Amino acid sequence: MHPVNDLRWVKGRHGNVWEHQAKECQACHGTDLKVGSPLARVSAGRVFRIEDHQIVRLTKGQVVTCTLCHSWPRVND
């Protein structure tokens, strides 16, 4: 599992994992990256800034998906 609430992960590391180990992402976030397992849900509310301008607010229980911050990546089944 990746670090939770770690801006180093949010701001860059997760892209490399998706590109080289997509099944690791799909294990929790689902094969389509839209629903996933309970691990894809936020355990506590969080607010963070990405790309120095966009504020992302996550509420407890919300499913974390790619489109919270950017477009969908290409999914290969």
mmCIF file of the N, C-alpha and C atoms, coordinates in Angstrom:
data_MODEL
# 
_entry.id   MODEL 
# 
loop_
_atom_site.group_PDB 
_atom_site.id 
_atom_site.type_symbol 
_atom_site.label_atom_id 
_atom_site.label_alt_id 
_atom_site.label_comp_id 
_atom_site.label_asym_id 
_atom_site.label_entity_id 
_atom_site.label_seq_id 
_atom_site.pdbx_PDB_ins_code 
_atom_site.Cartn_x 
_atom_site.Cartn_y 
_atom_site.Cartn_z 
_atom_site.occupancy 
_atom_site.B_iso_or_equiv 
_atom_site.pdbx_formal_charge 
_atom_site.auth_seq_id 
_atom_site.auth_comp_id 
_atom_site.auth_asym_id 
_atom_site.auth_atom_id 
_atom_site.pdbx_PDB_model_num 
ATOM 1   N N  . MET A 1 1  ? 0.850   -1.181 0.000   1.00 0.00 ? 1  MET A N  1 
ATOM 2   C CA . MET A 1 1  ? 0.000   0.000  0.000   1.00 0.00 ? 1  MET A CA 1 
ATOM 3   C C  . MET A 1 1  ? 0.894   1.242  0.000   1.00 0.00 ? 1  MET A C  1 
ATOM 4   N N  . HIS A 1 2  ? 0.452   2.266  -0.716  1.00 0.00 ? 2  HIS A N  1 
ATOM 5   C CA . HIS A 1 2  ? 1.218   3.507  -0.776  1.00 0.00 ? 2  HIS A CA 1 
ATOM 6   C C  . HIS A 1 2  ? 1.005   4.356  0.472   1.00 0.00 ? 2  HIS A C  1 
ATOM 7   N N  . PRO A 1 3  ? 1.843   5.345  0.683   1.00 0.00 ? 3  PRO A N  1 
ATOM 8   C CA . PRO A 1 3  ? 1.676   6.245  1.823   1.00 0.00 ? 3  PRO A CA 1 
ATOM 9   C C  . PRO A 1 3  ? 0.368   7.031  1.714   1.00 0.00 ? 3  PRO A C  1 
ATOM 10  N N  . VAL A 1 4  ? -0.333  7.140  2.802   1.00 0.00 ? 4  VAL A N  1 
ATOM 11  C CA . VAL A 1 4  ? -1.583  7.891  2.836   1.00 0.00 ? 4  VAL A CA 1 
ATOM 12  C C  . VAL A 1 4  ? -1.286  9.298  3.345   1.00 0.00 ? 4  VAL A C  1 
ATOM 13  N N  . ASN A 1 5  ? -1.877  10.297 2.695   1.00 0.00 ? 5  ASN A N  1 
ATOM 14  C CA . ASN A 1 5  ? -1.723  11.697 3.093   1.00 0.00 ? 5  ASN A CA 1 
ATOM 15  C C  . ASN A 1 5  ? -0.268  12.168 3.012   1.00 0.00 ? 5  ASN A C  1 
ATOM 16  N N  . ASP A 1 6  ? 0.463   11.667 2.036   1.00 0.00 ? 6  ASP A N  1 
ATOM 17  C CA . ASP A 1 6  ? 1.855   12.048 1.831   1.00 0.00 ? 6  ASP A CA 1 
ATOM 18  C C  . ASP A 1 6  ? 1.949   12.791 0.500   1.00 0.00 ? 6  ASP A C  1 
ATOM 19  N N  . LEU A 1 7  ? 2.216   14.082 0.541   1.00 0.00 ? 7  LEU A N  1 
ATOM 20  C CA . LEU A 1 7  ? 2.240   14.882 -0.683  1.00 0.00 ? 7  LEU A CA 1 
ATOM 21  C C  . LEU A 1 7  ? 3.343   14.462 -1.650  1.00 0.00 ? 7  LEU A C  1 
ATOM 22  N N  . ARG A 1 8  ? 4.395   13.819 -1.167  1.00 0.00 ? 8  ARG A N  1 
ATOM 23  C CA . ARG A 1 8  ? 5.420   13.314 -2.094  1.00 0.00 ? 8  ARG A CA 1 
ATOM 24  C C  . ARG A 1 8  ? 4.802   12.252 -2.997  1.00 0.00 ? 8  ARG A C  1 
ATOM 25  N N  . TRP A 1 9  ? 3.901   11.448 -2.465  1.00 0.00 ? 9  TRP A N  1 
ATOM 26  C CA . TRP A 1 9  ? 3.206   10.431 -3.259  1.00 0.00 ? 9  TRP A CA 1 
ATOM 27  C C  . TRP A 1 9  ? 2.252   11.110 -4.232  1.00 0.00 ? 9  TRP A C  1 
ATOM 28  N N  . VAL A 1 10 ? 1.467   12.037 -3.723  1.00 0.00 ? 10 VAL A N  1 
ATOM 29  C CA . VAL A 1 10 ? 0.465   12.732 -4.533  1.00 0.00 ? 10 VAL A CA 1 
ATOM 30  C C  . VAL A 1 10 ? 1.113   13.498 -5.682  1.00 0.00 ? 10 VAL A C  1 
ATOM 31  N N  . LYS A 1 11 ? 2.216   14.153 -5.426  1.00 0.00 ? 11 LYS A N  1 
ATOM 32  C CA . LYS A 1 11 ? 2.821   15.048 -6.417  1.00 0.00 ? 11 LYS A CA 1 
ATOM 33  C C  . LYS A 1 11 ? 3.795   14.374 -7.378  1.00 0.00 ? 11 LYS A C  1 
ATOM 34  N N  . GLY A 1 12 ? 3.791   13.062 -7.468  1.00 0.00 ? 12 GLY A N  1 
ATOM 35  C CA . GLY A 1 12 ? 4.674   12.511 -8.478  1.00 0.00 ? 12 GLY A CA 1 
ATOM 36  C C  . GLY A 1 12 ? 4.920   11.024 -8.458  1.00 0.00 ? 12 GLY A C  1 
ATOM 37  N N  . ARG A 1 13 ? 5.024   10.433 -7.315  1.00 0.00 ? 13 ARG A N  1 
ATOM 38  C CA . ARG A 1 13 ? 5.410   9.027  -7.267  1.00 0.00 ? 13 ARG A CA 1 
ATOM 39  C C  . ARG A 1 13 ? 4.366   8.089  -7.836  1.00 0.00 ? 13 ARG A C  1 
ATOM 40  N N  . HIS A 1 14 ? 3.098   8.411  -7.705  1.00 0.00 ? 14 HIS A N  1 
ATOM 41  C CA . HIS A 1 14 ? 2.074   7.443  -8.113  1.00 0.00 ? 14 HIS A CA 1 
ATOM 42  C C  . HIS A 1 14 ? 2.022   7.225  -9.616  1.00 0.00 ? 14 HIS A C  1 
ATOM 43  N N  . GLY A 1 15 ? 2.433   8.189  -10.400 1.00 0.00 ? 15 GLY A N  1 
ATOM 44  C CA . GLY A 1 15 ? 2.439   8.017  -11.849 1.00 0.00 ? 15 GLY A CA 1 
ATOM 45  C C  . GLY A 1 15 ? 3.377   6.911  -12.308 1.00 0.00 ? 15 GLY A C  1 
ATOM 46  N N  . ASN A 1 16 ? 4.531   6.826  -11.695 1.00 0.00 ? 16 ASN A N  1 
ATOM 47  C CA . ASN A 1 16 ? 5.481   5.777  -12.049 1.00 0.00 ? 16 ASN A CA 1 
ATOM 48  C C  . ASN A 1 16 ? 4.954   4.399  -11.696 1.00 0.00 ? 16 ASN A C  1 
ATOM 49  N N  . VAL A 1 17 ? 4.277   4.278  -10.579 1.00 0.00 ? 17 VAL A N  1 
ATOM 50  C CA . VAL A 1 17 ? 3.708   2.983  -10.192 1.00 0.00 ? 17 VAL A CA 1 
ATOM 51  C C  . VAL A 1 17 ? 2.659   2.577  -11.220 1.00 0.00 ? 17 VAL A C  1 
ATOM 52  N N  . TRP A 1 18 ? 1.792   3.504  -11.604 1.00 0.00 ? 18 TRP A N  1 
ATOM 53  C CA . TRP A 1 18 ? 0.757   3.178  -12.589 1.00 0.00 ? 18 TRP A CA 1 
ATOM 54  C C  . TRP A 1 18 ? 1.389   2.722  -13.901 1.00 0.00 ? 18 TRP A C  1 
ATOM 55  N N  . GLU A 1 19 ? 2.395   3.417  -14.353 1.00 0.00 ? 19 GLU A N  1 
ATOM 56  C CA . GLU A 1 19 ? 3.018   3.085  -15.630 1.00 0.00 ? 19 GLU A CA 1 
ATOM 57  C C  . GLU A 1 19 ? 3.708   1.728  -15.637 1.00 0.00 ? 19 GLU A C  1 
ATOM 58  N N  . HIS A 1 20 ? 4.254   1.320  -14.499 1.00 0.00 ? 20 HIS A N  1 
ATOM 59  C CA . HIS A 1 20 ? 5.060   0.099  -14.454 1.00 0.00 ? 20 HIS A CA 1 
ATOM 60  C C  . HIS A 1 20 ? 4.430   -1.058 -13.675 1.00 0.00 ? 20 HIS A C  1 
ATOM 61  N N  . GLN A 1 21 ? 3.459   -0.757 -12.816 1.00 0.00 ? 21 GLN A N  1 
ATOM 62  C CA . GLN A 1 21 ? 2.845   -1.792 -11.988 1.00 0.00 ? 21 GLN A CA 1 
ATOM 63  C C  . GLN A 1 21 ? 1.350   -1.509 -11.804 1.00 0.00 ? 21 GLN A C  1 
ATOM 64  N N  . ALA A 1 22 ? 0.637   -1.388 -12.887 1.00 0.00 ? 22 ALA A N  1 
ATOM 65  C CA . ALA A 1 22 ? -0.779  -1.006 -12.851 1.00 0.00 ? 22 ALA A CA 1 
ATOM 66  C C  . ALA A 1 22 ? -1.610  -1.918 -11.956 1.00 0.00 ? 22 ALA A C  1 
ATOM 67  N N  . LYS A 1 23 ? -1.290  -3.188 -11.921 1.00 0.00 ? 23 LYS A N  1 
ATOM 68  C CA . LYS A 1 23 ? -2.079  -4.131 -11.109 1.00 0.00 ? 23 LYS A CA 1 
ATOM 69  C C  . LYS A 1 23 ? -1.999  -3.791 -9.623  1.00 0.00 ? 23 LYS A C  1 
ATOM 70  N N  . GLU A 1 24 ? -0.925  -3.143 -9.203  1.00 0.00 ? 24 GLU A N  1 
ATOM 71  C CA . GLU A 1 24 ? -0.809  -2.705 -7.812  1.00 0.00 ? 24 GLU A CA 1 
ATOM 72  C C  . GLU A 1 24 ? -1.886  -1.658 -7.495  1.00 0.00 ? 24 GLU A C  1 
ATOM 73  N N  . CYS A 1 25 ? -2.137  -0.750 -8.420  1.00 0.00 ? 25 CYS A N  1 
ATOM 74  C CA . CYS A 1 25 ? -3.184  0.265  -8.244  1.00 0.00 ? 25 CYS A CA 1 
ATOM 75  C C  . CYS A 1 25 ? -4.562  -0.394 -8.277  1.00 0.00 ? 25 CYS A C  1 
ATOM 76  N N  . GLN A 1 26 ? -4.740  -1.275 -9.253  1.00 0.00 ? 26 GLN A N  1 
ATOM 77  C CA . GLN A 1 26 ? -6.033  -1.923 -9.459  1.00 0.00 ? 26 GLN A CA 1 
ATOM 78  C C  . GLN A 1 26 ? -6.433  -2.822 -8.293  1.00 0.00 ? 26 GLN A C  1 
ATOM 79  N N  . ALA A 1 27 ? -5.480  -3.298 -7.532  1.00 0.00 ? 27 ALA A N  1 
ATOM 80  C CA . ALA A 1 27 ? -5.792  -4.164 -6.394  1.00 0.00 ? 27 ALA A CA 1 
ATOM 81  C C  . ALA A 1 27 ? -6.710  -3.463 -5.393  1.00 0.00 ? 27 ALA A C  1 
ATOM 82  N N  . CYS A 1 28 ? -6.520  -2.177 -5.201  1.00 0.00 ? 28 CYS A N  1 
ATOM 83  C CA . CYS A 1 28 ? -7.371  -1.423 -4.267  1.00 0.00 ? 28 CYS A CA 1 
ATOM 84  C C  . CYS A 1 28 ? -8.384  -0.529 -4.965  1.00 0.00 ? 28 CYS A C  1 
ATOM 85  N N  . HIS A 1 29 ? -7.986  0.083  -6.086  1.00 0.00 ? 29 HIS A N  1 
ATOM 86  C CA . HIS A 1 29 ? -8.837  1.056  -6.752  1.00 0.00 ? 29 HIS A CA 1 
ATOM 87  C C  . HIS A 1 29 ? -9.720  0.454  -7.838  1.00 0.00 ? 29 HIS A C  1 
ATOM 88  N N  . GLY A 1 30 ? -9.621  -0.851 -8.082  1.00 0.00 ? 30 GLY A N  1 
ATOM 89  C CA . GLY A 1 30 ? -10.458 -1.535 -9.062  1.00 0.00 ? 30 GLY A CA 1 
ATOM 90  C C  . GLY A 1 30 ? -9.841  -1.552 -10.443 1.00 0.00 ? 30 GLY A C  1 
ATOM 91  N N  . THR A 1 31 ? -10.251 -2.519 -11.256 1.00 0.00 ? 31 THR A N  1 
ATOM 92  C CA . THR A 1 31 ? -9.670  -2.647 -12.593 1.00 0.00 ? 31 THR A CA 1 
ATOM 93  C C  . THR A 1 31 ? -9.946  -1.427 -13.453 1.00 0.00 ? 31 THR A C  1 
ATOM 94  N N  . ASP A 1 32 ? -11.069 -0.746 -13.202 1.00 0.00 ? 32 ASP A N  1 
ATOM 95  C CA . ASP A 1 32 ? -11.385 0.469  -13.961 1.00 0.00 ? 32 ASP A CA 1 
ATOM 96  C C  . ASP A 1 32 ? -10.969 1.739  -13.218 1.00 0.00 ? 32 ASP A C  1 
ATOM 97  N N  . LEU A 1 33 ? -10.399 1.584  -12.024 1.00 0.00 ? 33 LEU A N  1 
ATOM 98  C CA . LEU A 1 33 ? -9.932  2.678  -11.164 1.00 0.00 ? 33 LEU A CA 1 
ATOM 99  C C  . LEU A 1 33 ? -11.050 3.604  -10.697 1.00 0.00 ? 33 LEU A C  1 
ATOM 100 N N  . LYS A 1 34 ? -12.288 3.122  -10.714 1.00 0.00 ? 34 LYS A N  1 
ATOM 101 C CA . LYS A 1 34 ? -13.428 3.973  -10.354 1.00 0.00 ? 34 LYS A CA 1 
ATOM 102 C C  . LYS A 1 34 ? -14.083 3.605  -9.031  1.00 0.00 ? 34 LYS A C  1 
ATOM 103 N N  . VAL A 1 35 ? -14.009 2.356  -8.620  1.00 0.00 ? 35 VAL A N  1 
ATOM 104 C CA . VAL A 1 35 ? -14.714 1.960  -7.402  1.00 0.00 ? 35 VAL A CA 1 
ATOM 105 C C  . VAL A 1 35 ? -13.737 1.339  -6.415  1.00 0.00 ? 35 VAL A C  1 
ATOM 106 N N  . GLY A 1 36 ? -13.269 0.149  -6.711  1.00 0.00 ? 36 GLY A N  1 
ATOM 107 C CA . GLY A 1 36 ? -12.258 -0.485 -5.880  1.00 0.00 ? 36 GLY A CA 1 
ATOM 108 C C  . GLY A 1 36 ? -12.760 -1.054 -4.570  1.00 0.00 ? 36 GLY A C  1 
ATOM 109 N N  . SER A 1 37 ? -11.815 -1.385 -3.740  1.00 0.00 ? 37 SER A N  1 
ATOM 110 C CA . SER A 1 37 ? -12.076 -2.028 -2.454  1.00 0.00 ? 37 SER A CA 1 
ATOM 111 C C  . SER A 1 37 ? -12.275 -0.965 -1.372  1.00 0.00 ? 37 SER A C  1 
ATOM 112 N N  . PRO A 1 38 ? -12.597 -1.395 -0.154  1.00 0.00 ? 38 PRO A N  1 
ATOM 113 C CA . PRO A 1 38 ? -12.708 -0.434 0.948   1.00 0.00 ? 38 PRO A CA 1 
ATOM 114 C C  . PRO A 1 38 ? -11.413 0.361  1.176   1.00 0.00 ? 38 PRO A C  1 
ATOM 115 N N  . LEU A 1 39 ? -10.282 -0.182 0.760   1.00 0.00 ? 39 LEU A N  1 
ATOM 116 C CA . LEU A 1 39 ? -9.020  0.554  0.915   1.00 0.00 ? 39 LEU A CA 1 
ATOM 117 C C  . LEU A 1 39 ? -8.949  1.794  0.041   1.00 0.00 ? 39 LEU A C  1 
ATOM 118 N N  . ALA A 1 40 ? -9.813  1.904  -0.957  1.00 0.00 ? 40 ALA A N  1 
ATOM 119 C CA . ALA A 1 40 ? -9.834  3.083  -1.823  1.00 0.00 ? 40 ALA A CA 1 
ATOM 120 C C  . ALA A 1 40 ? -10.675 4.212  -1.226  1.00 0.00 ? 40 ALA A C  1 
ATOM 121 N N  . ARG A 1 41 ? -11.239 3.971  -0.062  1.00 0.00 ? 41 ARG A N  1 
ATOM 122 C CA . ARG A 1 41 ? -12.050 4.997  0.605   1.00 0.00 ? 41 ARG A CA 1 
ATOM 123 C C  . ARG A 1 41 ? -11.212 5.755  1.637   1.00 0.00 ? 41 ARG A C  1 
ATOM 124 N N  . VAL A 1 42 ? -11.458 7.036  1.741   1.00 0.00 ? 42 VAL A N  1 
ATOM 125 C CA . VAL A 1 42 ? -10.725 7.887  2.670   1.00 0.00 ? 42 VAL A CA 1 
ATOM 126 C C  . VAL A 1 42 ? -11.181 7.588  4.106   1.00 0.00 ? 42 VAL A C  1 
ATOM 127 N N  . SER A 1 43 ? -10.232 7.343  4.995   1.00 0.00 ? 43 SER A N  1 
ATOM 128 C CA . SER A 1 43 ? -10.571 7.017  6.382   1.00 0.00 ? 43 SER A CA 1 
ATOM 129 C C  . SER A 1 43 ? -10.817 8.251  7.239   1.00 0.00 ? 43 SER A C  1 
ATOM 130 N N  . ALA A 1 44 ? -10.314 9.399  6.785   1.00 0.00 ? 44 ALA A N  1 
ATOM 131 C CA . ALA A 1 44 ? -10.520 10.663 7.504   1.00 0.00 ? 44 ALA A CA 1 
ATOM 132 C C  . ALA A 1 44 ? -10.485 11.796 6.485   1.00 0.00 ? 44 ALA A C  1 
ATOM 133 N N  . GLY A 1 45 ? -11.195 12.860 6.745   1.00 0.00 ? 45 GLY A N  1 
ATOM 134 C CA . GLY A 1 45 ? -11.210 13.989 5.832   1.00 0.00 ? 45 GLY A CA 1 
ATOM 135 C C  . GLY A 1 45 ? -9.818  14.575 5.646   1.00 0.00 ? 45 GLY A C  1 
ATOM 136 N N  . ARG A 1 46 ? -9.533  15.004 4.429   1.00 0.00 ? 46 ARG A N  1 
ATOM 137 C CA . ARG A 1 46 ? -8.232  15.581 4.124   1.00 0.00 ? 46 ARG A CA 1 
ATOM 138 C C  . ARG A 1 46 ? -8.400  16.717 3.108   1.00 0.00 ? 46 ARG A C  1 
ATOM 139 N N  . VAL A 1 47 ? -7.525  17.703 3.180   1.00 0.00 ? 47 VAL A N  1 
ATOM 140 C CA . VAL A 1 47 ? -7.496  18.801 2.214   1.00 0.00 ? 47 VAL A CA 1 
ATOM 141 C C  . VAL A 1 47 ? -6.040  19.008 1.838   1.00 0.00 ? 47 VAL A C  1 
ATOM 142 N N  . PHE A 1 48 ? -5.752  19.059 0.545   1.00 0.00 ? 48 PHE A N  1 
ATOM 143 C CA . PHE A 1 48 ? -4.396  19.336 0.118   1.00 0.00 ? 48 PHE A CA 1 
ATOM 144 C C  . PHE A 1 48 ? -4.399  20.088 -1.206  1.00 0.00 ? 48 PHE A C  1 
ATOM 145 N N  . ARG A 1 49 ? -3.274  20.707 -1.501  1.00 0.00 ? 49 ARG A N  1 
ATOM 146 C CA . ARG A 1 49 ? -3.113  21.499 -2.719  1.00 0.00 ? 49 ARG A CA 1 
ATOM 147 C C  . ARG A 1 49 ? -2.182  20.740 -3.663  1.00 0.00 ? 49 ARG A C  1 
ATOM 148 N N  . ILE A 1 50 ? -2.595  20.666 -4.928  1.00 0.00 ? 50 ILE A N  1 
ATOM 149 C CA . ILE A 1 50 ? -1.740  20.043 -5.932  1.00 0.00 ? 50 ILE A CA 1 
ATOM 150 C C  . ILE A 1 50 ? -1.419  21.069 -7.004  1.00 0.00 ? 50 ILE A C  1 
ATOM 151 N N  . GLU A 1 51 ? -0.289  20.903 -7.636  1.00 0.00 ? 51 GLU A N  1 
ATOM 152 C CA . GLU A 1 51 ? 0.146   21.777 -8.720  1.00 0.00 ? 51 GLU A CA 1 
ATOM 153 C C  . GLU A 1 51 ? 0.055   23.253 -8.348  1.00 0.00 ? 51 GLU A C  1 
ATOM 154 N N  . ASP A 1 52 ? 0.242   23.549 -7.079  1.00 0.00 ? 52 ASP A N  1 
ATOM 155 C CA . ASP A 1 52 ? 0.284   24.910 -6.552  1.00 0.00 ? 52 ASP A CA 1 
ATOM 156 C C  . ASP A 1 52 ? -0.955  25.753 -6.788  1.00 0.00 ? 52 ASP A C  1 
ATOM 157 N N  . HIS A 1 53 ? -2.065  25.135 -7.219  1.00 0.00 ? 53 HIS A N  1 
ATOM 158 C CA . HIS A 1 53 ? -3.269  25.946 -7.399  1.00 0.00 ? 53 HIS A CA 1 
ATOM 159 C C  . HIS A 1 53 ? -4.558  25.187 -7.116  1.00 0.00 ? 53 HIS A C  1 
ATOM 160 N N  . GLN A 1 54 ? -4.611  23.920 -7.387  1.00 0.00 ? 54 GLN A N  1 
ATOM 161 C CA . GLN A 1 54 ? -5.844  23.163 -7.219  1.00 0.00 ? 54 GLN A CA 1 
ATOM 162 C C  . GLN A 1 54 ? -5.938  22.618 -5.792  1.00 0.00 ? 54 GLN A C  1 
ATOM 163 N N  . ILE A 1 55 ? -7.052  22.875 -5.148  1.00 0.00 ? 55 ILE A N  1 
ATOM 164 C CA . ILE A 1 55 ? -7.284  22.337 -3.810  1.00 0.00 ? 55 ILE A CA 1 
ATOM 165 C C  . ILE A 1 55 ? -8.199  21.128 -3.944  1.00 0.00 ? 55 ILE A C  1 
ATOM 166 N N  . VAL A 1 56 ? -7.784  20.028 -3.347  1.00 0.00 ? 56 VAL A N  1 
ATOM 167 C CA . VAL A 1 56 ? -8.562  18.790 -3.364  1.00 0.00 ? 56 VAL A CA 1 
ATOM 168 C C  . VAL A 1 56 ? -9.065  18.542 -1.953  1.00 0.00 ? 56 VAL A C  1 
ATOM 169 N N  . ARG A 1 57 ? -10.369 18.358 -1.823  1.00 0.00 ? 57 ARG A N  1 
ATOM 170 C CA . ARG A 1 57 ? -10.988 18.071 -0.528  1.00 0.00 ? 57 ARG A CA 1 
ATOM 171 C C  . ARG A 1 57 ? -11.559 16.664 -0.570  1.00 0.00 ? 57 ARG A C  1 
ATOM 172 N N  . LEU A 1 58 ? -11.145 15.847 0.367   1.00 0.00 ? 58 LEU A N  1 
ATOM 173 C CA . LEU A 1 58 ? -11.641 14.480 0.471   1.00 0.00 ? 58 LEU A CA 1 
ATOM 174 C C  . LEU A 1 58 ? -12.414 14.341 1.774   1.00 0.00 ? 58 LEU A C  1 
ATOM 175 N N  . THR A 1 59 ? -13.594 13.781 1.692   1.00 0.00 ? 59 THR A N  1 
ATOM 176 C CA . THR A 1 59 ? -14.400 13.575 2.889   1.00 0.00 ? 59 THR A CA 1 
ATOM 177 C C  . THR A 1 59 ? -14.306 12.124 3.325   1.00 0.00 ? 59 THR A C  1 
ATOM 178 N N  . LYS A 1 60 ? -14.462 11.894 4.588   1.00 0.00 ? 60 LYS A N  1 
ATOM 179 C CA . LYS A 1 60 ? -14.396 10.539 5.125   1.00 0.00 ? 60 LYS A CA 1 
ATOM 180 C C  . LYS A 1 60 ? -15.366 9.641  4.352   1.00 0.00 ? 60 LYS A C  1 
ATOM 181 N N  . GLY A 1 61 ? -14.865 8.497  3.893   1.00 0.00 ? 61 GLY A N  1 
ATOM 182 C CA . GLY A 1 61 ? -15.677 7.538  3.158   1.00 0.00 ? 61 GLY A CA 1 
ATOM 183 C C  . GLY A 1 61 ? -15.691 7.735  1.653   1.00 0.00 ? 61 GLY A C  1 
ATOM 184 N N  . GLN A 1 62 ? -15.173 8.853  1.172   1.00 0.00 ? 62 GLN A N  1 
ATOM 185 C CA . GLN A 1 62 ? -15.144 9.125  -0.262  1.00 0.00 ? 62 GLN A CA 1 
ATOM 186 C C  . GLN A 1 62 ? -14.192 8.162  -0.967  1.00 0.00 ? 62 GLN A C  1 
ATOM 187 N N  . VAL A 1 63 ? -14.589 7.703  -2.157  1.00 0.00 ? 63 VAL A N  1 
ATOM 188 C CA . VAL A 1 63 ? -13.730 6.837  -2.956  1.00 0.00 ? 63 VAL A CA 1 
ATOM 189 C C  . VAL A 1 63 ? -12.692 7.691  -3.680  1.00 0.00 ? 63 VAL A C  1 
ATOM 190 N N  . VAL A 1 64 ? -11.431 7.308  -3.576  1.00 0.00 ? 64 VAL A N  1 
ATOM 191 C CA . VAL A 1 64 ? -10.358 8.027  -4.248  1.00 0.00 ? 64 VAL A CA 1 
ATOM 192 C C  . VAL A 1 64 ? -10.234 7.492  -5.673  1.00 0.00 ? 64 VAL A C  1 
ATOM 193 N N  . THR A 1 65 ? -10.427 8.388  -6.637  1.00 0.00 ? 65 THR A N  1 
ATOM 194 C CA . THR A 1 65 ? -10.301 8.047  -8.048  1.00 0.00 ? 65 THR A CA 1 
ATOM 195 C C  . THR A 1 65 ? -9.328  9.019  -8.710  1.00 0.00 ? 65 THR A C  1 
ATOM 196 N N  . CYS A 1 66 ? -8.899  8.668  -9.897  1.00 0.00 ? 66 CYS A N  1 
ATOM 197 C CA . CYS A 1 66 ? -7.931  9.485  -10.634 1.00 0.00 ? 66 CYS A CA 1 
ATOM 198 C C  . CYS A 1 66 ? -8.454  10.883 -10.922 1.00 0.00 ? 66 CYS A C  1 
ATOM 199 N N  . THR A 1 67 ? -9.740  10.991 -11.236 1.00 0.00 ? 67 THR A N  1 
ATOM 200 C CA . THR A 1 67 ? -10.279 12.271 -11.693 1.00 0.00 ? 67 THR A CA 1 
ATOM 201 C C  . THR A 1 67 ? -10.413 13.312 -10.586 1.00 0.00 ? 67 THR A C  1 
ATOM 202 N N  . LEU A 1 68 ? -10.054 12.977 -9.377  1.00 0.00 ? 68 LEU A N  1 
ATOM 203 C CA . LEU A 1 68 ? -10.021 13.997 -8.331  1.00 0.00 ? 68 LEU A CA 1 
ATOM 204 C C  . LEU A 1 68 ? -8.971  15.052 -8.662  1.00 0.00 ? 68 LEU A C  1 
ATOM 205 N N  . CYS A 1 69 ? -7.928  14.633 -9.384  1.00 0.00 ? 69 CYS A N  1 
ATOM 206 C CA . CYS A 1 69 ? -6.815  15.543 -9.672  1.00 0.00 ? 69 CYS A CA 1 
ATOM 207 C C  . CYS A 1 69 ? -6.475  15.665 -11.154 1.00 0.00 ? 69 CYS A C  1 
ATOM 208 N N  . HIS A 1 70 ? -6.792  14.661 -11.950 1.00 0.00 ? 70 HIS A N  1 
ATOM 209 C CA . HIS A 1 70 ? -6.422  14.680 -13.372 1.00 0.00 ? 70 HIS A CA 1 
ATOM 210 C C  . HIS A 1 70 ? -7.336  13.737 -14.145 1.00 0.00 ? 70 HIS A C  1 
ATOM 211 N N  . SER A 1 71 ? -7.099  13.594 -15.434 1.00 0.00 ? 71 SER A N  1 
ATOM 212 C CA . SER A 1 71 ? -7.933  12.732 -16.260 1.00 0.00 ? 71 SER A CA 1 
ATOM 213 C C  . SER A 1 71 ? -7.621  11.258 -16.007 1.00 0.00 ? 71 SER A C  1 
ATOM 214 N N  . TRP A 1 72 ? -8.493  10.402 -16.511 1.00 0.00 ? 72 TRP A N  1 
ATOM 215 C CA . TRP A 1 72 ? -8.280  8.963  -16.350 1.00 0.00 ? 72 TRP A CA 1 
ATOM 216 C C  . TRP A 1 72 ? -7.041  8.514  -17.095 1.00 0.00 ? 72 TRP A C  1 
ATOM 217 N N  . PRO A 1 73 ? -6.234  7.632  -16.481 1.00 0.00 ? 73 PRO A N  1 
ATOM 218 C CA . PRO A 1 73 ? -5.131  7.055  -17.233 1.00 0.00 ? 73 PRO A CA 1 
ATOM 219 C C  . PRO A 1 73 ? -5.689  5.973  -18.165 1.00 0.00 ? 73 PRO A C  1 
ATOM 220 N N  . ARG A 1 74 ? -4.914  5.591  -19.129 1.00 0.00 ? 74 ARG A N  1 
ATOM 221 C CA . ARG A 1 74 ? -5.312  4.507  -20.017 1.00 0.00 ? 74 ARG A CA 1 
ATOM 222 C C  . ARG A 1 74 ? -5.313  3.198  -19.202 1.00 0.00 ? 74 ARG A C  1 
ATOM 223 N N  . VAL A 1 75 ? -6.411  2.474  -19.250 1.00 0.00 ? 75 VAL A N  1 
ATOM 224 C CA . VAL A 1 75 ? -6.537  1.231  -18.493 1.00 0.00 ? 75 VAL A CA 1 
ATOM 225 C C  . VAL A 1 75 ? -6.435  0.062  -19.453 1.00 0.00 ? 75 VAL A C  1 
ATOM 226 N N  . ASN A 1 76 ? -5.482  -0.809 -19.193 1.00 0.00 ? 76 ASN A N  1 
ATOM 227 C CA . ASN A 1 76 ? -5.324  -2.038 -19.979 1.00 0.00 ? 76 ASN A CA 1 
ATOM 228 C C  . ASN A 1 76 ? -5.730  -3.213 -19.115 1.00 0.00 ? 76 ASN A C  1 
ATOM 229 N N  . ASP A 1 77 ? -6.730  -3.955 -19.536 1.00 0.00 ? 77 ASP A N  1 
ATOM 230 C CA . ASP A 1 77 ? -7.169  -5.125 -18.758 1.00 0.00 ? 77 ASP A CA 1 
ATOM 231 C C  . ASP A 1 77 ? -6.387  -6.355 -19.136 1.00 0.00 ? 77 ASP A C  1 
# 
